Amino acid sequence: MKKNMIRIVVLLCLMATVIGCIPASAAAYNTYTYSIGGQSQASPDAYTPERVIDNQYLDLDVALNTPTSIETDSDGNVYIADPNNNRIVVLNKYYQFKAEITTFVNDQGVDDALTGAQGVFIWENNVIDENGEAEMTRRLYVADTENARIVIFDSDLNYYDHIEEPESEVFEEDEIYKPVAMAADAAGRLYVVSSTTYQGIIALTPEGEFSGYIGAMKASFSPLQLLWRKFMTKEQLEQQPLVLSHEYNNITIDDKGFIYITCNAEDLMDEFASAVQSGDANFAPVKKLNTAGNDVMRRNGFFIPAGEVNFRSSALSSENAITGASSIVDVALGEEGTWSIIDQKRSKVFTYDDNGELLYVFGDMGSQLGNLRRAVGLTYDADGKLLVLDGETSSFTVYKRTEYGDLLITAIRHNNERRYDLAEEDWQDILQRNNNFDAAYIGLGDAYYRRGQWDEAMEMYKAAYDLDGYSDAFHMIRKEWVEKNFIWIPIVAVAVCLLYVLVFKYARKVNVKAAVSGKKKTFKEEILYAFHVIFHPFDGYWDLKHEKRGSMRSALTILAVTVAVFAYQAVGQAYLFNPNGGYSSIFAQLAGLLVPLLLYCAGNWCLTTLFEGEGSFKDIFIASCYSLTPIILLVPLSTLLTHVLTNSEAGFISLINGICYVWLFLLLFFGTMTTHDFTLGKNLLMTILTVVVMMVIMFVAVLFSSLLVKMVSFVSNIVTELEYRMS
């Protein structure tokens, strides 16, 4: 018995040891990407938390108090802005205290001090000395916020220079200058983010002279806001000025001089959310600017780089769902053109490549290792580690790149260096670990494309929903086919044109014969009369009504064929023009055509009955159905063309469909006018009023159905209550 107890105790100790060896990150958060539909797709971890550097670890005389910014240099030193303590804390590469900057002697030889410094930036550049050797020059830029200046320190953390508030006629008289972040390019030009400046980024010369504003964020105004301002007094307008842009909150710059900026304006959250869905770069919360202030960011992913895509849930989060667009507060530059942003609302890191493709998302809110309470900044160190600053806990978490993360960077590096054979191997290794990774499919597609394996390239591009790549590969296949079968192209084109000519010629012959026969029209003659109506609407619709050239059976037949054409369009389009493979059933197509058609006929008949219209409901319905004929003639053609055209030629499809619907609406308009014997002006008025009546009918129908549902629910509740009481 005693031996059994000892075995049980030993077993429990071993289990506890094994559990203790499981990384805390395993339960802290999940890494994922997004599908084309916005659903999260699990991904291997690209980064895992290594340690948390907090006040207890640092053991400072004065603890960090809500830090706001973090940066690293090429030697691994860490710089933290601690504005509540009016200092910059410097750590070595082992995250041990090295120095702090609070006071200094300025260029006038006077003791000076930082006050509420919120931002730091490390400027490094190789300078050629007299012997022709490169020497690293380093400067520490500090946004001395409350003193409204930028203070510069050398590599030994001694005072070097400072840049006061810029002066310019462009600045408004009462404008407050509060620098919170800045970045400098290789030439020393400075770009400053002021928390109270909405005109854009402030560009300064190396001497600190004002150059101008760049990259102003577009503002959004509702028509109601603009209308309301028309009625405001001068005093009210002064109290509520119209903000033409929004301020940024952070900035960094790459070695090529491109500027990355972020914005998290609260009153633009709806615009940010819409931008993610629509791809509108005007309201992107993160932008990449050239020195002229033009946004040059590539946005080739399913969604533009803007953080969270699934606004209605927290996407694999262990916390309660957090809704709304991401609140982007910082951007950091990684290796090989990769870059990351931090979503303060969700404490998540989103990493993208230089093409704007999402590589991975990780992080969460919480107290476990790897989770954060209130992320305020992030930076990469020289070893590829990611440091994320938590303002609420006054600490930063060090994330170490995993084998999968290393493989991603290696693949991107090989691709950037045009070592495509090695990149192909990397992408295949990545897919073995993560078959949901679209960038890997695109990388393999590019490799097959370069080797001329067009079919294989199309399969890879299709797996990643890369329509441009798929279109390019399809273009090459088509080019090869055309070179081999060129003679068939004019033959097929002539045959199609000849077929159309013969059909129209035969229809004309039948229509002419039927017009003088004096006999009752056959079903064939009624159907073929549609070819006369679409080219001669005035006399065509007149004879349709007065000479009984059409009937309800022919109208219903045209309607049925139109539904079949739409059903074919839904399922018959090529992948390039229907990448999601979505389609509607024939019943949905029937409802989608029949409901608006009946609404139009009913609305028009209600109006024209009151305004001396000569057409009955039956006349209106028959004329409307005959107006659908262009759909039958042109939509199948445009659907077939999707199988031979590329993305760049999609305009031909739009042109054919545009002609089709313009033709349809003109026929409907003139058909109604002829049926009721209206003048042009009166028919135009009736058409507009018909649309209004259609909306009224829909409103009444929705209201009636809602009341009916409530009545059924009320009766059902009464019956349930009676059954309960009787039992």
Beta strands, then each sheet from edge to edge (+ up, - down):
strand 1: 31-34
strand 2: 40-43
strand 3: 47-53
strand 4: 69-72
strand 5: 78-82
strand 6: 87-91
strand 7: 97-101
strand 8: 103-105
strand 9: 111-113
strand 10: 119-128
strand 11: 134-144
strand 12: 149-153
strand 13: 159-163
strand 14: 179-184
strand 15: 190-194
strand 16: 201-204
strand 17: 210-214
strand 18: 250-253
strand 19: 259-262
strand 20: 286-289
strand 21: 328-333
strand 22: 339-343
strand 23: 348-352
strand 24: 358-362
strand 25: 375-380
strand 26: 386-390
strand 27: 395-401
sheet 1: 1+ 2-
sheet 2: 3+ 27- 26+ 25-
sheet 3: 4+ 5- 6+ 7-
sheet 4: 8+ 9-
sheet 5: 10+ 11- 12+ 13-
sheet 6: 14+ 15- 16+ 17-
sheet 7: 18+ 19- 20+
sheet 8: 21+ 22- 23+ 24-
end
